[in-house]
Amino acid sequence: MSILIAIILGIIQGLTEFIPVSSSGHLELAQQIIGGRASDFHLFIELINLGTVLALIIFFRKRIVQIFKDIFQKKNYKLAVNVIITCIPAGLAGLLLGDLIENNAFFSSLYTVAIAMLIVGILMVASDKLPHMSKLKDENKLTKPRALDIGLAQVFALIPGVSRSGSTILAGRAVGLSAASAAEYSFLVSIPLMLAVCGKSLVSSTTRAYLGANLGPLLLANLFAFAFGLLALRLVMDYVKKQNSLRAFGFYRIILSSVVLIYLLIQ
C-alpha cells in the first residue's frame, strides 16, 4: 500500500464512518478505482478502524465516563443494557454472515452499493415526514424493545452502501428520538462493535504478517482516520443539533448513487 493511497483511505474512512453516507460504500468505490487484491484492501480498512474508534472514544469521553458513573455509583444500568441489546443483532450477524457478505460478488457490486445508497438516501430525505412510534426526550428514555429495533436495523449496515450510522440514526428517529439523540446513541453503540472488529482483526495470524509489511502506511492511515473522524463527528453533531434532520445527507447519497448508476449503465 503506497503512502498516498493510505492517506486517501484514512481520510475517506474518517469522514464517512461518522457522516451517515456509508463508509463501506465509499471505500468500495475507492477499491474499484485503486484496484489490487480485495482481501488485502478489506484487511487494511479493518485495521484503520482503530483510528476512527479512538476518535469516537475521545469525542464522547465525558459521555462514556458518565455511563460508567451511572453503573457503578448510581446502579443505573438502563443505558448500558440498551447499548448491549442494540449491539447483539449486528454482532451476531457479523460473526455468522460477515465473511459471506465480504466475499460475495453481489454485495461488492457497485450496483448493490449504489442502490443501497439511493434507498437509504430517500429514507433520510423523507425521515422528517415518516411516522414515529413514540416521542422520546433522549436516549435515556429508550425502552429495551426500541433498543432492539435499532439493533435489528443496524444489521442492514453489513450491506455496503447502507451505513451503520445511517441505519441506526434512521431507526432512532423512527422510535421517537430527536436527530441529535439518535446520532449520539448510534455513535455510542458503534464503539463496542468497532472494538470487536479491531480485536478480531488483530488476533489473526494473517493480520500480524500484514502488519509487518504495511506498518508505516497503516499508522499514517490511522492518524488521518483519527483526525478526520473527529472533524466528521463535530460536523455531524453540530448539524443534527441545529437542523434536527438528515435531509442534507440524504440528498448527497441520492446524487452520488445516481451518478454511479448512470456511469454503470453507460458502461
N, C-alpha and C positions, 0 to 999 in steps of 0.2 A: 504494500500500500504506500503510495507516494505521500509526501508531506502535504502537498497542495490538496489532494483528494481527501486526506484525513481531516484537514481544516474545514473543507467544504461540508463533509459529512457531519462533523461536530457541530457546525453552525445549523445545518438542517435539523439535526436531532434536537438541539437545544431549543430552537424556535418552535418546531412543530409538535414536540412532545406535549407541550402545555397549551399552545394555541390550538383550539379544537378543529384543526383542519386535516388531521391524520398524519402522524409522523411515518407510520408504516407505508402509507400511500405515497408520500413524497420520497421516501427512501427507496421504494420500489421503482419509482420513476428514475431516480438517480442511478440505481443499479442497471437499469436498461440502457442508460446513456453511457455509463462508465464501462460496463461490460465486466469481464472476468468471471471467476468461479462464484456461483451464487452462494455456496456453502461458506466460503471464506468471507464474503460480503456480509451475510447474515450474522456470522460469529463476531465480526468486527462491530456491527451495530449493537449486538447484545452487550458487548464489553463497554461500549461508550454510554450505556445506561448508567454506569457508575457516576459519571459527571452530572447527569440530569437528576438522579435520585439524591445526590448530595445537594444540588440546588434546591430541591424540594424541602429537604430537612433544614437547610439554613433559612429558607424563606419562611417556613412555618414553625420555626423553633419554639417561639413563645406558645403557639397553639399546642404543640406536641407536649411541652412541659406542663401546660395546664391540664391536658388529658391525663398525664401520669399523676399529677397532684390530685385530680378528681378521684382517681383509682385508689391511691394509697393513703390520702389524707381524709377524703370525704366519703370513701367507699361507694362512689358513684361510678358504676361500670357501664352505664347506658350507651354512651357514645362509642366507647371502646368495643363493646359487644356488637353494636351495629356495624362498625367498620369490619370486624371479623366476619359477620354474616354476609356483608356485601362482597368480601373477598373470596368467599368459598366457591361460588359458581365459576368464576373466571379462573381461579386457581385449579380446580378440578378439570375444567375444560382444557386449560393449558397443558396439564400433565397428560391427559388422555388423547387430546387432538392436536396439540401444538406441532409436533413433528410431522403429522399427516398433512396439516394445512400448509406448513412451511415448504414441504417437498412436493406439493400437488400443483401441477401446471395451471389448473383452473384458478387457484387462489393467487398465483403470482402473475396472472394475465393482466395486462394493462386495461383490458375491457372490464374485468372484475373490479379493479381498483377505481376506475373512472365511474362506473355505475354506482358503486358503494358510496363514493364521494358525492355523487349527484343526489342520491336518495336522502342521505343524511343532511346534505345542504338544504334541500327542500324542507325537510322537517325542522331544521333550525330557523329558516325564514318564517315558517308557519307556527313555530312553537308558542309565540305570544297569543295566538288565537285558538290553540288546541285546548280541549277541556282538561282541567286538573282534578286529581282525585280528592284533594282537600286543600286547605290553606294553612301552611305551617310557618311559624315565625322564623325558625332556623333549623340547622341540622340536629340540635339538641332535642328537638321535639319529634324527631323521626321515629316511627314505630318499627318494630322488627319486621313485620310483613313488607313495609315500604322499603326498608333497607335491603330485603331480599329481592324486591322488584328491581332496584337499581343494580344489584349484583347480577341478576339474570340479563339485564340489558347490556352489561359490560361484556358478557360472553361474545356478543356480536363483534366486539373490537378485535377479536382474533382474525377477522377478515380484513386484509389490507384495504385501506380506504375508509373504514368506518370511523376510527379514532376512539381510543379508550376514554379520553376526557370528554369527547363529544357525546358518546353514548351515555356516559354516566351523568353528565350535566343535563342532557335532554330528559333522562329518566327522573333525575332530581326535580326538574321543572314539572314533569308530569305528576309527581306525587305531591306537589304543592310547595316546594322550596322556591325561594327567590333565585334569580340567576347567580347572584353573588354567593349565597349559601350553597347552592348546588355545585358551583365551581370549587369552593373551598372543600366541601365534602368529597368531591371527585378526586382532588389532589391528595387529600389525606389518605383516601383508600388506595391511591396509586403507590404509596410508599412501601407497604409490606409486599405488594405484588412485584414491584420493581426490584426490591432487595432479594426476593426469591429468585427472580430471573437471573440477577447478577451472581447469586450464590450458586445456582445450578450451573452456570457457565464456568465459574472459577474452579469448581471441583473436577471438571472434566480433564482427562489427560490430553485430549486434543487441544483444549484451550491452553494448557501450560506450554505446549510446544509452539502454539501460535503466538503466545505472549512473548516468548523468547525471540521470535523472528520479527515481531512488529511492535516492540515495546515503545519505541520513540513515537511513531505515528499514533499509537493508542493513547499515550499520555497527552499528546498535543490535542487530539480529537476530544478527549475528556475535558481538557481545560476549556476549549471553546464551547463544548456542550454545556458545561457548568455556567460559564459567563452568559451565554445567550439564553440558557434556561432561566436564570434569574431575571434577565430582561423580559422574557416572554411572560413569566409569572406576574411581574409587575404590570405589564401592559394588559393582560387578560383580566386580572383582578380589578384594576382601575376602570377598565371598560365596562365590565358587568355590574360594578357597583353604581356607576353613573347612568348606564343605559338600561339595566335590568333586562337585557335582550341578547340573543345570539345571532341576530339578523346579519350583521356585518360578516361574521364567519361563514354563515350560510351562503351569502352571495359570492364570497370568494371561492367556496367549494364548487358552486354551480358554474361559475365562469371557468375555473381551471379544468373541471371534469368535461365541460363542453368542448374546450379547446383540445383536450386529449382525445375525446371521442371523434371529433371532426378529423383530426390528424390520422387516427387509426382507420377511419372509413375511407379517407382519401388514399391511404397506402394500400 
